C-alpha cells in the first residue's frame, strides 16, 4: 500500500471525523465510498429525459 504524508491541519480534520477506535485506513475508505456514491448520484441524476 502506498504511503502518503499529510500536513498537521489535514490530520486534525481526519481526527475530528474518526469514530471511536476507527483507523485512518477505515476512515479514508469510508470517505472514498461516500465520494463515489455521490459521484454516481450526480452522474445518474441528469439522466432523465422527456422523450
Secondary structure, DSSP 4 states (H G I P E B T S, - for coil): -------HHHHHHHHHH--TT--HHHHHHHHHHHHHHHHHHHHHHT-----
